[in-house]
Amino acid sequence: MSEQSVAFRYAKSLIGLATEKGVVDIVHEDMKFFDQVCDENRQLVLALKSPIVKHVQKLAILTAIFKDKVNPITFSIFEIITKKNREKLLPAIAEEFQRQYELYKNIQKVEVTTVSPLTDAQRAEFIRVVSEATGKTVKLVEKIKPELIGGYILRVNDRQVDTSVRTRLNDLKLAFLQ
Protein backbone atom coordinates (compact mmCIF):
# COMPACT_ATOMS: atom_id res chain seq x y z
CA MET A 1 0.00 0.00 0.00
CA SER A 2 1.36 3.43 -0.87
CA GLU A 3 2.54 5.84 1.79
CA GLN A 4 -0.14 8.35 0.81
CA SER A 5 -3.01 5.87 1.18
CA VAL A 6 -1.72 4.69 4.57
CA ALA A 7 -1.39 8.32 5.72
CA PHE A 8 -4.94 8.94 4.48
CA ARG A 9 -6.30 6.05 6.55
CA TYR A 10 -4.51 7.10 9.73
CA ALA A 11 -5.57 10.73 9.29
CA LYS A 12 -9.18 9.72 8.66
CA SER A 13 -9.14 7.53 11.79
CA LEU A 14 -7.63 10.34 13.83
CA ILE A 15 -10.19 12.88 12.67
CA GLY A 16 -12.94 10.36 13.49
CA LEU A 17 -11.57 9.82 17.00
CA ALA A 18 -11.06 13.55 17.55
CA THR A 19 -14.63 14.22 16.40
CA GLU A 20 -15.96 11.57 18.76
CA LYS A 21 -14.03 13.10 21.68
CA GLY A 22 -14.92 16.69 20.67
CA VAL A 23 -11.33 17.86 20.21
CA VAL A 24 -11.03 18.20 16.42
CA ASP A 25 -9.83 21.81 16.53
CA ILE A 26 -7.28 21.05 19.24
CA VAL A 27 -5.91 18.03 17.35
CA HIS A 28 -5.76 20.16 14.20
CA GLU A 29 -3.64 22.73 16.02
CA ASP A 30 -1.44 19.91 17.34
CA MET A 31 -0.92 18.51 13.85
CA LYS A 32 -0.08 21.99 12.53
CA PHE A 33 2.43 22.29 15.38
CA PHE A 34 3.92 18.87 14.51
CA ASP A 35 4.14 19.87 10.84
CA GLN A 36 5.83 23.15 11.79
CA VAL A 37 8.37 21.36 14.01
CA CYS A 38 9.13 18.96 11.14
CA ASP A 39 9.57 21.86 8.71
CA GLU A 40 11.94 23.64 11.09
CA ASN A 41 13.87 20.56 12.20
CA ARG A 42 15.03 18.32 9.39
CA GLN A 43 16.91 16.16 11.90
CA LEU A 44 13.63 15.05 13.48
CA VAL A 45 12.25 13.91 10.12
CA LEU A 46 15.49 12.09 9.32
CA ALA A 47 15.44 10.38 12.72
CA LEU A 48 11.83 9.25 12.18
CA LYS A 49 12.73 7.82 8.77
CA SER A 50 16.02 6.25 9.84
CA PRO A 51 16.14 2.45 9.96
CA ILE A 52 19.14 2.72 12.30
CA VAL A 53 17.30 4.56 15.09
CA LYS A 54 15.29 2.06 17.15
CA HIS A 55 11.54 2.49 17.48
CA VAL A 56 11.85 2.88 21.25
CA GLN A 57 14.28 5.75 20.71
CA LYS A 58 11.94 7.36 18.20
CA LEU A 59 9.09 7.19 20.70
CA ALA A 60 11.39 8.69 23.35
CA ILE A 61 12.20 11.58 20.99
CA LEU A 62 8.51 12.17 20.24
CA THR A 63 7.69 11.95 23.96
CA ALA A 64 10.38 14.49 24.88
CA ILE A 65 9.24 16.96 22.24
CA PHE A 66 5.45 16.55 22.17
CA LYS A 67 4.10 14.74 25.25
CA ASP A 68 3.40 17.88 27.30
CA LYS A 69 2.62 20.14 24.33
CA VAL A 70 -0.14 18.24 22.54
CA ASN A 71 -3.50 16.74 23.41
CA PRO A 72 -3.44 13.11 24.66
CA ILE A 73 -5.48 12.07 21.60
CA THR A 74 -2.80 13.50 19.32
CA PHE A 75 0.00 11.89 21.27
CA SER A 76 -1.80 8.55 21.24
CA ILE A 77 -1.55 8.45 17.43
CA PHE A 78 2.21 9.05 17.74
CA GLU A 79 2.43 6.08 20.13
CA ILE A 80 0.26 3.80 17.98
CA ILE A 81 2.18 4.56 14.81
CA THR A 82 5.52 4.10 16.56
CA LYS A 83 4.42 0.74 17.98
CA LYS A 84 3.46 -0.32 14.45
CA ASN A 85 6.93 0.77 13.22
CA ARG A 86 5.49 3.37 10.84
CA GLU A 87 6.83 6.56 12.37
CA LYS A 88 8.30 7.64 9.04
CA LEU A 89 4.68 8.28 7.99
CA LEU A 90 4.02 10.86 10.72
CA PRO A 91 4.82 13.95 8.58
CA ALA A 92 2.57 12.64 5.78
CA ILE A 93 -0.18 11.87 8.30
CA ALA A 94 0.05 15.40 9.71
CA GLU A 95 -0.33 16.90 6.23
CA GLU A 96 -3.17 14.56 5.32
CA PHE A 97 -4.93 15.32 8.61
CA GLN A 98 -4.90 19.01 7.71
CA ARG A 99 -6.50 18.21 4.33
CA GLN A 100 -9.11 16.05 6.05
CA TYR A 101 -9.77 18.83 8.56
CA GLU A 102 -10.39 21.32 5.74
CA LEU A 103 -12.90 18.89 4.20
CA TYR A 104 -14.53 18.34 7.60
CA LYS A 105 -14.84 22.10 8.21
CA ASN A 106 -15.88 22.84 4.60
CA ILE A 107 -12.81 25.03 4.01
CA GLN A 108 -11.49 25.66 0.49
CA LYS A 109 -7.78 26.44 0.28
CA VAL A 110 -7.03 28.95 -2.48
CA GLU A 111 -3.61 30.12 -3.65
CA VAL A 112 -3.19 33.53 -5.29
CA THR A 113 0.16 34.48 -6.79
CA THR A 114 0.68 38.14 -7.62
CA VAL A 115 3.47 40.62 -8.30
CA SER A 116 2.80 42.64 -5.14
CA PRO A 117 0.79 42.06 -1.96
CA LEU A 118 -2.99 42.12 -2.38
CA THR A 119 -4.99 45.03 -1.05
CA ASP A 120 -7.81 44.31 1.38
CA ALA A 121 -10.35 44.94 -1.40
CA GLN A 122 -8.63 42.50 -3.77
CA ARG A 123 -8.36 39.90 -1.04
CA ALA A 124 -12.06 40.27 -0.22
CA GLU A 125 -12.99 39.99 -3.91
CA PHE A 126 -10.98 36.76 -4.39
CA ILE A 127 -12.58 35.30 -1.27
CA ARG A 128 -16.07 36.34 -2.41
CA VAL A 129 -15.69 34.93 -5.93
CA VAL A 130 -14.26 31.59 -4.81
CA SER A 131 -16.75 31.30 -1.96
CA GLU A 132 -19.66 31.83 -4.36
CA ALA A 133 -18.23 29.32 -6.83
CA THR A 134 -17.49 26.58 -4.28
CA GLY A 135 -19.99 27.27 -1.53
CA LYS A 136 -17.19 26.86 1.02
CA THR A 137 -15.34 29.01 3.49
CA VAL A 138 -12.18 30.25 1.76
CA LYS A 139 -8.69 30.11 3.19
CA LEU A 140 -6.56 32.41 1.04
CA VAL A 141 -2.82 31.76 0.68
CA GLU A 142 -0.93 34.61 -0.94
CA LYS A 143 2.35 34.25 -2.81
CA ILE A 144 4.38 37.01 -4.41
CA LYS A 145 6.37 36.49 -7.63
CA PRO A 146 7.72 39.67 -9.24
CA GLU A 147 8.59 37.74 -12.43
CA LEU A 148 4.87 37.57 -13.32
CA ILE A 149 5.18 41.25 -14.36
CA GLY A 150 1.45 41.83 -13.73
CA GLY A 151 -1.86 40.02 -13.29
CA TYR A 152 -2.34 36.99 -11.06
CA ILE A 153 -2.44 33.21 -10.92
CA LEU A 154 -5.36 31.74 -8.99
CA ARG A 155 -5.24 28.05 -7.98
CA VAL A 156 -8.24 26.23 -6.55
CA ASN A 157 -7.59 22.50 -6.11
CA ASP A 158 -6.40 21.32 -9.53
CA ARG A 159 -7.79 24.29 -11.44
CA GLN A 160 -5.76 27.35 -12.35
CA VAL A 161 -6.61 30.75 -13.77
CA ASP A 162 -3.52 32.49 -15.12
CA THR A 163 -3.94 36.14 -16.13
CA SER A 164 -0.29 37.05 -15.65
CA VAL A 165 1.45 39.29 -18.13
CA ARG A 166 4.32 36.83 -18.29
CA THR A 167 2.01 34.06 -19.57
CA ARG A 168 0.41 36.41 -22.09
CA LEU A 169 3.84 37.43 -23.38
CA ASN A 170 4.86 33.77 -23.69
CA ASP A 171 1.63 33.00 -25.57
CA LEU A 172 2.26 35.95 -27.88
CA LYS A 173 5.83 34.78 -28.47
CA LEU A 174 4.58 31.31 -29.42
CA ALA A 175 2.00 32.83 -31.75
CA PHE A 176 4.68 34.85 -33.55
CA LEU A 177 6.87 31.76 -33.92
CA GLN A 178 4.04 29.95 -35.70
Contact map, one row per residue, 1 for C-alpha under 8 A:
1110110000000000000000000000000000000000000000000000000000000000000000000000000000000000000000000000000000000000000000000000000000000000000000000000000000000000000000000000000000
1111110000000000000000000000000000000000000000000000000000000000000000000000000000000000000000000000000000000000000000000000000000000000000000000000000000000000000000000000000000
1111111000000000000000000000000000000000000000000000000000000000000000000000000000000000100100000000000000000000000000000000000000000000000000000000000000000000000000000000000000
0111111100000000000000000000000000000000000000000000000000000000000000000000000000000000000100000000000000000000000000000000000000000000000000000000000000000000000000000000000000
1111111110000000000000000000000000000000000000000000000000000000000000000000000000000000000000000000000000000000000000000000000000000000000000000000000000000000000000000000000000
1111111111000000000000000000000000000000000000000000000000000000000000000000000000000000000000000000000000000000000000000000000000000000000000000000000000000000000000000000000000
0011111111100000000000000000000000000000000000000000000000000000000000000000000000000000110110010000000000000000000000000000000000000000000000000000000000000000000000000000000000
0001111111110000000000000000000000000000000000000000000000000000000000000000000000000000000010011000000000000000000000000000000000000000000000000000000000000000000000000000000000
0000111111111000000000000000000000000000000000000000000000000000000000000000000000000000000000000000000000000000000000000000000000000000000000000000000000000000000000000000000000
0000011111111100000000000000000000000000000000000000000000000000000000000000000000000000000010000000000000000000000000000000000000000000000000000000000000000000000000000000000000
0000001111111110000000000000000000000000000000000000000000000000000000000000000000000000000011011001000000000000000000000000000000000000000000000000000000000000000000000000000000
0000000111111111000000000000000000000000000000000000000000000000000000000000000000000000000000001001000000000000000000000000000000000000000000000000000000000000000000000000000000
0000000011111111100000000000000000000000000000000000000000000000000000000000000000000000000000000000000000000000000000000000000000000000000000000000000000000000000000000000000000
0000000001111111110000000000000000000000000000000000000000000000000000000100100000000000000000001000000000000000000000000000000000000000000000000000000000000000000000000000000000
0000000000111111111000010000000000000000000000000000000000000000000000000000000000000000000000001001100000000000000000000000000000000000000000000000000000000000000000000000000000
0000000000011111111100000000000000000000000000000000000000000000000000000000000000000000000000000000000000000000000000000000000000000000000000000000000000000000000000000000000000
0000000000001111111110000000000000000000000000000000000000000000000000001000000000000000000000000000000000000000000000000000000000000000000000000000000000000000000000000000000000
0000000000000111111111110010000000000000000000000000000000000000000000001000000000000000000000000000000000000000000000000000000000000000000000000000000000000000000000000000000000
0000000000000011111111110000000000000000000000000000000000000000000000000000000000000000000000000000000000000000000000000000000000000000000000000000000000000000000000000000000000
0000000000000001111111100000000000000000000000000000000000000000000000000000000000000000000000000000000000000000000000000000000000000000000000000000000000000000000000000000000000
0000000000000000111111110000000000000000000000000000000000000000000000000000000000000000000000000000000000000000000000000000000000000000000000000000000000000000000000000000000000
0000000000000000011111110000000000000000000000000000000000000000000000000000000000000000000000000000000000000000000000000000000000000000000000000000000000000000000000000000000000
0000000000000000011111111110000000000000000000000000000000000000000000000000000000000000000000000000000000000000000000000000000000000000000000000000000000000000000000000000000000
0000000000000010011011111111000000000000000000000000000000000000000000000000000000000000000000000000100000000000000000000000000000000000000000000000000000000000000000000000000000
0000000000000000000000111111100000000000000000000000000000000000000000000000000000000000000000000000000000000000000000000000000000000000000000000000000000000000000000000000000000
0000000000000000000000111111110000000000000000000000000000000000000000100000000000000000000000000000000000000000000000000000000000000000000000000000000000000000000000000000000000
0000000000000000010000111111111000000000000000000000000000000000000001101100000000000000000000000000000000000000000000000000000000000000000000000000000000000000000000000000000000
0000000000000000000000011111111100000000000000000000000000000000000000000000000000000000000000001100100000000000000000000000000000000000000000000000000000000000000000000000000000
0000000000000000000000001111111110000000000000000000000000000000000000000000000000000000000000000000000000000000000000000000000000000000000000000000000000000000000000000000000000
0000000000000000000000000111111111000000000000000000000000000000000001100100000000000000000000000000000000000000000000000000000000000000000000000000000000000000000000000000000000
0000000000000000000000000011111111100000000000000000000000000000000000000100000000000000000001101100000000000000000000000000000000000000000000000000000000000000000000000000000000
0000000000000000000000000001111111110000000000000000000000000000000000000000000000000000000001000100000000000000000000000000000000000000000000000000000000000000000000000000000000
0000000000000000000000000000111111111000000000000000000000000000000000000000000000000000000000000000000000000000000000000000000000000000000000000000000000000000000000000000000000
0000000000000000000000000000011111111100000000000000000000000000000000000000000000000000001001000000000000000000000000000000000000000000000000000000000000000000000000000000000000
0000000000000000000000000000001111111110000000000000000000000000000000000000000000000000001001100000000000000000000000000000000000000000000000000000000000000000000000000000000000
0000000000000000000000000000000111111111000000000000000000000000000000000000000000000000000000000000000000000000000000000000000000000000000000000000000000000000000000000000000000
0000000000000000000000000000000011111111100000000000000000000000000000000000000000000000000000000000000000000000000000000000000000000000000000000000000000000000000000000000000000
0000000000000000000000000000000001111111110110000000000000000000000000000000000000000000001000000000000000000000000000000000000000000000000000000000000000000000000000000000000000
0000000000000000000000000000000000111111110000000000000000000000000000000000000000000000000000000000000000000000000000000000000000000000000000000000000000000000000000000000000000
0000000000000000000000000000000000011111110000000000000000000000000000000000000000000000000000000000000000000000000000000000000000000000000000000000000000000000000000000000000000
0000000000000000000000000000000000001111111110000000000000000000000000000000000000000000000000000000000000000000000000000000000000000000000000000000000000000000000000000000000000
0000000000000000000000000000000000000111111111000000000000000000000000000000000000000000000000000000000000000000000000000000000000000000000000000000000000000000000000000000000000
0000000000000000000000000000000000000000111111100000000000000000000000000000000000000000000000000000000000000000000000000000000000000000000000000000000000000000000000000000000000
0000000000000000000000000000000000000100111111110000000000000000000000000000000000000000000000000000000000000000000000000000000000000000000000000000000000000000000000000000000000
0000000000000000000000000000000000000100111111111000000000000000000000000000000000000001001000000000000000000000000000000000000000000000000000000000000000000000000000000000000000
0000000000000000000000000000000000000000011111111100000000000000000000000000000000000000000000000000000000000000000000000000000000000000000000000000000000000000000000000000000000
0000000000000000000000000000000000000000001111111100100001000000000000000000000000000000000000000000000000000000000000000000000000000000000000000000000000000000000000000000000000
0000000000000000000000000000000000000000000111111100100001000000000000000000000000000011000000000000000000000000000000000000000000000000000000000000000000000000000000000000000000
0000000000000000000000000000000000000000000011111110000000000000000000000000000000000011000000000000000000000000000000000000000000000000000000000000000000000000000000000000000000
0000000000000000000000000000000000000000000001111111100000000000000000000000000000000001000000000000000000000000000000000000000000000000000000000000000000000000000000000000000000
0000000000000000000000000000000000000000000000001111110000000000000000000000000000000000000000000000000000000000000000000000000000000000000000000000000000000000000000000000000000
0000000000000000000000000000000000000000000000000111110000000000000000000000000000000000000000000000000000000000000000000000000000000000000000000000000000000000000000000000000000
0000000000000000000000000000000000000000000000110111111011000000000000000000000000000000000000000000000000000000000000000000000000000000000000000000000000000000000000000000000000
0000000000000000000000000000000000000000000000000011111111000000000000000000000000000000000000000000000000000000000000000000000000000000000000000000000000000000000000000000000000
0000000000000000000000000000000000000000000000000000111111100000000000000000000001101000000000000000000000000000000000000000000000000000000000000000000000000000000000000000000000
0000000000000000000000000000000000000000000000000000011111110000000000000000000001000000000000000000000000000000000000000000000000000000000000000000000000000000000000000000000000
0000000000000000000000000000000000000000000000000000111111111000000000000000000000000000000000000000000000000000000000000000000000000000000000000000000000000000000000000000000000
0000000000000000000000000000000000000000000000110000111111111100000000000000000001000010000000000000000000000000000000000000000000000000000000000000000000000000000000000000000000
0000000000000000000000000000000000000000000000000000001111111110000000000000011001000000000000000000000000000000000000000000000000000000000000000000000000000000000000000000000000
0000000000000000000000000000000000000000000000000000000111111111000000000000000000000000000000000000000000000000000000000000000000000000000000000000000000000000000000000000000000
0000000000000000000000000000000000000000000000000000000011111111100000000000000000000000000000000000000000000000000000000000000000000000000000000000000000000000000000000000000000
0000000000000000000000000000000000000000000000000000000001111111111000000000010000000000000000000000000000000000000000000000000000000000000000000000000000000000000000000000000000
0000000000000000000000000000000000000000000000000000000000111111111000000000000000000000000000000000000000000000000000000000000000000000000000000000000000000000000000000000000000
0000000000000000000000000000000000000000000000000000000000011111111000000000000000000000000000000000000000000000000000000000000000000000000000000000000000000000000000000000000000
0000000000000000000000000000000000000000000000000000000000001111111110000000000000000000000000000000000000000000000000000000000000000000000000000000000000000000000000000000000000
0000000000000000000000000000000000000000000000000000000000000111111111000010000000000000000000000000000000000000000000000000000000000000000000000000000000000000000000000000000000
0000000000000000000000000000000000000000000000000000000000000111111111010010000000000000000000000000000000000000000000000000000000000000000000000000000000000000000000000000000000
0000000000000000000000000000000000000000000000000000000000000000111111000000000000000000000000000000000000000000000000000000000000000000000000000000000000000000000000000000000000
0000000000000000000000000000000000000000000000000000000000000000111111100000000000000000000000000000000000000000000000000000000000000000000000000000000000000000000000000000000000
0000000000000000000000000010010000000000000000000000000000000000011111110110000000000000000000000000000000000000000000000000000000000000000000000000000000000000000000000000000000
0000000000000000000000000110010000000000000000000000000000000000000011111110000000000000000000000000000000000000000000000000000000000000000000000000000000000000000000000000000000
0000000000000000000000000000000000000000000000000000000000000000001001111111000000000000000000000000000000000000000000000000000000000000000000000000000000000000000000000000000000
0000000000000000110000000010000000000000000000000000000000000000000000111111100000000000000000000000000000000000000000000000000000000000000000000000000000000000000000000000000000
0000000000000100000000000010011000000000000000000000000000000000000001111111110000000000000000000000000000000000000000000000000000000000000000000000000000000000000000000000000000
0000000000000000000000000000000000000000000000000000000000000000011001111111111000000000000000000000000000000000000000000000000000000000000000000000000000000000000000000000000000
0000000000000000000000000000000000000000000000000000000000000000000000011111111100000000000000000000000000000000000000000000000000000000000000000000000000000000000000000000000000
0000000000000100000000000000000000000000000000000000000000000000000000001111111110000000000000000000000000000000000000000000000000000000000000000000000000000000000000000000000000
0000000000000000000000000000000000000000000000000000000000100100000000000111111111000010010000000000000000000000000000000000000000000000000000000000000000000000000000000000000000
0000000000000000000000000000000000000000000000000000000000100000000000000011111111100000000000000000000000000000000000000000000000000000000000000000000000000000000000000000000000
0000000000000000000000000000000000000000000000000000000000000000000000000001111111110000000000000000000000000000000000000000000000000000000000000000000000000000000000000000000000
0000000000000000000000000000000000000000000000000000000000000000000000000000111111111110010000000000000000000000000000000000000000000000000000000000000000000000000000000000000000
0000000000000000000000000000000000000000000000000000001101100000000000000000011111111110000000000000000000000000000000000000000000000000000000000000000000000000000000000000000000
0000000000000000000000000000000000000000000000000000001000000000000000000000001111111100000000000000000000000000000000000000000000000000000000000000000000000000000000000000000000
0000000000000000000000000000000000000000000000000000000000000000000000000000000111111110000000000000000000000000000000000000000000000000000000000000000000000000000000000000000000
0000000000000000000000000000000000000000000000000000001000000000000000000000000011111110000000000000000000000000000000000000000000000000000000000000000000000000000000000000000000
0000000000000000000000000000000000000000000000000000000000000000000000000000000011111111110000000000000000000000000000000000000000000000000000000000000000000000000000000000000000
0000000000000000000000000000000000000000000000011000000001000000000000000000010011011111110000000000000000000000000000000000000000000000000000000000000000000000000000000000000000
0000000000000000000000000000000000000000000010011100000000000000000000000000000000000111111000000000000000000000000000000000000000000000000000000000000000000000000000000000000000
0010001000000000000000000000000000000000000000000000000000000000000000000000000000000111111110000000000000000000000000000000000000000000000000000000000000000000000000000000000000
0000001000000000000000000000000000000000000000000000000000000000000000000000010010000111111111000000000000000000000000000000000000000000000000000000000000000000000000000000000000
0000000000000000000000000000000001100100000010000000000000000000000000000000000000000001111111100000000000000000000000000000000000000000000000000000000000000000000000000000000000
0011001000000000000000000000000000000000000000000000000000000000000000000000000000000000111111110000000000000000000000000000000000000000000000000000000000000000000000000000000000
0000001101100000000000000000000000000000000000000000000000000000000000000000000000000000111111111000000000000000000000000000000000000000000000000000000000000000000000000000000000
0000000000100000000000000000001101100000000000000000000000000000000000000000000000000000011111111100000000000000000000000000000000000000000000000000000000000000000000000000000000
0000000000000000000000000000001000100000000000000000000000000000000000000000000000000000001111111110000000000000000000000000000000000000000000000000000000000000000000000000000000
0000001100100000000000000000000000000000000000000000000000000000000000000000000000000000000111111111000000000000000000000000000000000000000000000000000000000000000000000000000000
0000000100110110000000000001001000000000000000000000000000000000000000000000000000000000000011111111100000000000000000000000000000000000000000000000000000000000000000000000000000
0000000000000000000000000001001100000000000000000000000000000000000000000000000000000000000001111111110000000000000000000000000000000000000000000000000000000000000000000000000000
0000000000000000000000000000000000000000000000000000000000000000000000000000000000000000000000111111111000000000000000000000000000000000000000000000000000000000000000000000000000
0000000000110010000000000000000000000000000000000000000000000000000000000000000000000000000000011111111100000000000000000000000000000000000000000000000000000000000000000000000000
0000000000000010000000010001000000000000000000000000000000000000000000000000000000000000000000001111111110000000000000000000000000000000000000000000000000000000000000000000000000
0000000000000000000000000000000000000000000000000000000000000000000000000000000000000000000000000111111111111000000000000000000000000000000000000000000000000000000000000000000000
0000000000000000000000000000000000000000000000000000000000000000000000000000000000000000000000000011111111110000000000000000000000000000000000000000000000000000000000000000000000
0000000000000000000000000000000000000000000000000000000000000000000000000000000000000000000000000001111111100000000000000000000000000000000000000000000000000000000000000000000000
0000000000000000000000000000000000000000000000000000000000000000000000000000000000000000000000000000111111100000000000000000000000000000000000000000000000000000000000000000000000
0000000000000000000000000000000000000000000000000000000000000000000000000000000000000000000000000000011111110000000000000000000000000001100000000000000000000000000000000000000000
0000000000000000000000000000000000000000000000000000000000000000000000000000000000000000000000000000011111111000000000000000000000000001111000000000000000000000000000000000000000
0000000000000000000000000000000000000000000000000000000000000000000000000000000000000000000000000000011001111100000000000000000000000101111000000000000000010000000000000000000000
0000000000000000000000000000000000000000000000000000000000000000000000000000000000000000000000000000010000111110000000000000000000000000011110000000000000011000000000000000000000
0000000000000000000000000000000000000000000000000000000000000000000000000000000000000000000000000000000000011111000000000000000000000000011110000000000001111000000000000000000000
0000000000000000000000000000000000000000000000000000000000000000000000000000000000000000000000000000000000001111100000000000000000000000000111100000000011110000000000000000000000
0000000000000000000000000000000000000000000000000000000000000000000000000000000000000000000000000000000000000111110000000000000000000000000111100000000111100000000000000000000000
0000000000000000000000000000000000000000000000000000000000000000000000000000000000000000000000000000000000000011111000000000000000000000000001111000000111000000000000000000000000
0000000000000000000000000000000000000000000000000000000000000000000000000000000000000000000000000000000000000001111111000000000000000000000001111101011110000000000000000000000000
0000000000000000000000000000000000000000000000000000000000000000000000000000000000000000000000000000000000000000111110000000000000000000000000011111111100000000000000000000000000
0000000000000000000000000000000000000000000000000000000000000000000000000000000000000000000000000000000000000000011111000000000000000000000000011100000000000000000000000000000000
0000000000000000000000000000000000000000000000000000000000000000000000000000000000000000000000000000000000000000011111100000000000000000000001010000000000000000000000000000000000
0000000000000000000000000000000000000000000000000000000000000000000000000000000000000000000000000000000000000000010111111110000000000000000001000000000000000000000000000000000000
0000000000000000000000000000000000000000000000000000000000000000000000000000000000000000000000000000000000000000000011111110000000000000000000000000000000000000000000000000000000
0000000000000000000000000000000000000000000000000000000000000000000000000000000000000000000000000000000000000000000001111111000000000000000000000000000000000000000000000000000000
0000000000000000000000000000000000000000000000000000000000000000000000000000000000000000000000000000000000000000000001111111100000000000000000000000000000000000000000000000000000
0000000000000000000000000000000000000000000000000000000000000000000000000000000000000000000000000000000000000000000001111111110000000000000000000000000000000000000000000000000000
0000000000000000000000000000000000000000000000000000000000000000000000000000000000000000000000000000000000000000000001111111111000000000000100000000000000000000000000000000000000
0000000000000000000000000000000000000000000000000000000000000000000000000000000000000000000000000000000000000000000000011111111100000000000000000000000000000000000000000000000000
0000000000000000000000000000000000000000000000000000000000000000000000000000000000000000000000000000000000000000000000001111111110000000000000000000000000000000000000000000000000
0000000000000000000000000000000000000000000000000000000000000000000000000000000000000000000000000000000000000000000000000111111111000000000000000000000000000000000000000000000000
0000000000000000000000000000000000000000000000000000000000000000000000000000000000000000000000000000000000000000000000000011111111100000011100000000000000000000000000000000000000
0000000000000000000000000000000000000000000000000000000000000000000000000000000000000000000000000000000000000000000000000001111111110000000000000000000000000000000000000000000000
0000000000000000000000000000000000000000000000000000000000000000000000000000000000000000000000000000000000000000000000000000111111111000000000000000000000000000000000000000000000
0000000000000000000000000000000000000000000000000000000000000000000000000000000000000000000000000000000000000000000000000000011111111110010000000000000000000000000000000000000000
0000000000000000000000000000000000000000000000000000000000000000000000000000000000000000000000000000000000000000000000000000001111111111110000000000000000000000000000000000000000
0000000000000000000000000000000000000000000000000000000000000000000000000000000000000000000000000000000000000000000000000000000111111111000000000000000000000000000000000000000000
0000000000000000000000000000000000000000000000000000000000000000000000000000000000000000000000000000000000000000000000000000000011111110000000000000000000000000000000000000000000
0000000000000000000000000000000000000000000000000000000000000000000000000000000000000000000000000000000000010000000000000000000001111111000000000000000000000000000000000000000000
0000000000000000000000000000000000000000000000000000000000000000000000000000000000000000000000000000000000000000000000000000000001111111100000000000000000000000000000000000000000
0000000000000000000000000000000000000000000000000000000000000000000000000000000000000000000000000000000001110000000000000000000000110111110000000000000000000000000000000000000000
0000000000000000000000000000000000000000000000000000000000000000000000000000000000000000000000000000000001110000000000000000000000100011111000000000000000000000000000000000000000
0000000000000000000000000000000000000000000000000000000000000000000000000000000000000000000000000000000000111100000000000000001001100001111100000000000000000000000000000000000000
0000000000000000000000000000000000000000000000000000000000000000000000000000000000000000000000000000000000111100000000000000001000000000111110000000000000000000000000000000000000
0000000000000000000000000000000000000000000000000000000000000000000000000000000000000000000000000000000000001111000000000010001000000000011111000000000000000000000000000000000000
0000000000000000000000000000000000000000000000000000000000000000000000000000000000000000000000000000000000001111000000000000000000000000001111100000000000000000000000000000000000
0000000000000000000000000000000000000000000000000000000000000000000000000000000000000000000000000000000000000011110011000000000000000000000111110000000000000000000000000000000000
0000000000000000000000000000000000000000000000000000000000000000000000000000000000000000000000000000000000000011110000000000000000000000000011111000000000000000000000000000000000
0000000000000000000000000000000000000000000000000000000000000000000000000000000000000000000000000000000000000000111110000000000000000000000001111100000000000000000000000000000000
0000000000000000000000000000000000000000000000000000000000000000000000000000000000000000000000000000000000000000111100000000000000000000000000111111000000000000000000000000000000
0000000000000000000000000000000000000000000000000000000000000000000000000000000000000000000000000000000000000000011100000000000000000000000000011111100000000000000000000000000000
0000000000000000000000000000000000000000000000000000000000000000000000000000000000000000000000000000000000000000001000000000000000000000000000001111100000000000000001000000000000
0000000000000000000000000000000000000000000000000000000000000000000000000000000000000000000000000000000000000000011000000000000000000000000000001111111100000000000111100000000000
0000000000000000000000000000000000000000000000000000000000000000000000000000000000000000000000000000000000000000001000000000000000000000000000000111111000000000000111000000000000
0000000000000000000000000000000000000000000000000000000000000000000000000000000000000000000000000000000000000000011000000000000000000000000000000001111100000000000111000000000000
0000000000000000000000000000000000000000000000000000000000000000000000000000000000000000000000000000000000000000011000000000000000000000000000000001111110000000011110000000000000
0000000000000000000000000000000000000000000000000000000000000000000000000000000000000000000000000000000000000001111000000000000000000000000000000001011111000000011100000000000000
0000000000000000000000000000000000000000000000000000000000000000000000000000000000000000000000000000000000000011110000000000000000000000000000000000001111100001111100000000000000
0000000000000000000000000000000000000000000000000000000000000000000000000000000000000000000000000000000000000111100000000000000000000000000000000000000111110001110000000000000000
0000000000000000000000000000000000000000000000000000000000000000000000000000000000000000000000000000000000000111000000000000000000000000000000000000000011111111100000000000000000
0000000000000000000000000000000000000000000000000000000000000000000000000000000000000000000000000000000000011110000000000000000000000000000000000000000001111111000000000000000000
0000000000000000000000000000000000000000000000000000000000000000000000000000000000000000000000000000000000001100000000000000000000000000000000000000000000111110000000000000000000
0000000000000000000000000000000000000000000000000000000000000000000000000000000000000000000000000000000000000000000000000000000000000000000000000000000000111111000000000000000000
0000000000000000000000000000000000000000000000000000000000000000000000000000000000000000000000000000000000000000000000000000000000000000000000000000000000111111100000000000000000
0000000000000000000000000000000000000000000000000000000000000000000000000000000000000000000000000000000000000000000000000000000000000000000000000000000011110111110000000000000000
0000000000000000000000000000000000000000000000000000000000000000000000000000000000000000000000000000000000000000000000000000000000000000000000000000000011100011111000000000000000
0000000000000000000000000000000000000000000000000000000000000000000000000000000000000000000000000000000000000000000000000000000000000000000000000000001111000001111100100000000000
0000000000000000000000000000000000000000000000000000000000000000000000000000000000000000000000000000000000000000000000000000000000000000000000000000001110000000111110110000000000
0000000000000000000000000000000000000000000000000000000000000000000000000000000000000000000000000000000000000000000000000000000000000000000000000001111110000000011111110000000000
0000000000000000000000000000000000000000000000000000000000000000000000000000000000000000000000000000000000000000000000000000000000000000000000000001111000000000001111111000000000
0000000000000000000000000000000000000000000000000000000000000000000000000000000000000000000000000000000000000000000000000000000000000000000000000011110000000000000111111100000000
0000000000000000000000000000000000000000000000000000000000000000000000000000000000000000000000000000000000000000000000000000000000000000000000000001000000000000011111111110000000
0000000000000000000000000000000000000000000000000000000000000000000000000000000000000000000000000000000000000000000000000000000000000000000000000000000000000000001111111111000000
0000000000000000000000000000000000000000000000000000000000000000000000000000000000000000000000000000000000000000000000000000000000000000000000000000000000000000000011111111100000
0000000000000000000000000000000000000000000000000000000000000000000000000000000000000000000000000000000000000000000000000000000000000000000000000000000000000000000001111111110000
0000000000000000000000000000000000000000000000000000000000000000000000000000000000000000000000000000000000000000000000000000000000000000000000000000000000000000000000111111111000
0000000000000000000000000000000000000000000000000000000000000000000000000000000000000000000000000000000000000000000000000000000000000000000000000000000000000000000000011111111100
0000000000000000000000000000000000000000000000000000000000000000000000000000000000000000000000000000000000000000000000000000000000000000000000000000000000000000000000001111111110
0000000000000000000000000000000000000000000000000000000000000000000000000000000000000000000000000000000000000000000000000000000000000000000000000000000000000000000000000111111111
0000000000000000000000000000000000000000000000000000000000000000000000000000000000000000000000000000000000000000000000000000000000000000000000000000000000000000000000000011111111
0000000000000000000000000000000000000000000000000000000000000000000000000000000000000000000000000000000000000000000000000000000000000000000000000000000000000000000000000001111111
0000000000000000000000000000000000000000000000000000000000000000000000000000000000000000000000000000000000000000000000000000000000000000000000000000000000000000000000000000111111
0000000000000000000000000000000000000000000000000000000000000000000000000000000000000000000000000000000000000000000000000000000000000000000000000000000000000000000000000000011111
